[in-house]
Amino acid sequence: MKLRGSASALVVVEGTDLHHDLIGAALALQEIVTEAGLSTARAVGLDRFTDPMPATAEADVYVLYRSSTVFEPRQQKALADLVAAGKGLVVLHASNLFGFGEGGLDADRTAYELIGSRYLSHGDSGSEGRFDVRIRADHPVTRHLDDFAIDDEYYVLEYADDVQVLADRERPDGYPEPLVYVREHGAGRVCYSALGHDPRAWGSPGFRQLVRQAALWAAGLDDVDSVDSWSTRWPLGNGRTIGDRA
């Protein structure tokens, strides 16, 4: 078990700002993960995984926020190898845009098998709105969280059979659409969340707590279910903090 103070994270953004505010996401996610007690830096671009400099090589967990349909095969393999060797990976929102570029899904197969899902569409309810995030499993990533409402984009996913779904939303047709899941990749841990489109989501207490706990879990800090100083500082809303729920 690592000491919490010894662990670090790297927020990596990549793509264009046509549909997503990458700079805003990098700043918000760095703040959120730092709140969890992890020393957190931010960076741009995926080439850092192919020949890792110290900031990349020494990080315990990568928090990935992409807005691009291009993911070079060598970058995919480099990241997958790092996670298989024991790095943690938290993947957010549009980071699973696979199969939309030249070569289709085969070109993104390594990343798809690493992350365990891909974006298909927004569905039939428009691109965004307010919906309830329903917590479906007791896990270090979702522990202490109740169901919460969020303003965010609607995502419909294709996902692998081996993912453990932790939270979902109910689509208009009654189908439970997965929002958050975890899986293992070699010696590493992967958590994906479809949430996180813009500042409305980044400012949600539920989203922030989810990302904090995901980063800690992915970094190998299994004591995220303990109630200590960091967990009582950050409110969940309605006057409650994470420490209000055992």
Order of alpha helices (4+ residues) and beta strands (2+ residues): beta-alpha-beta-alpha-beta-alpha-beta-alpha-alpha-beta-beta-beta-beta-beta-beta-beta-alpha-alpha-alpha-beta-beta
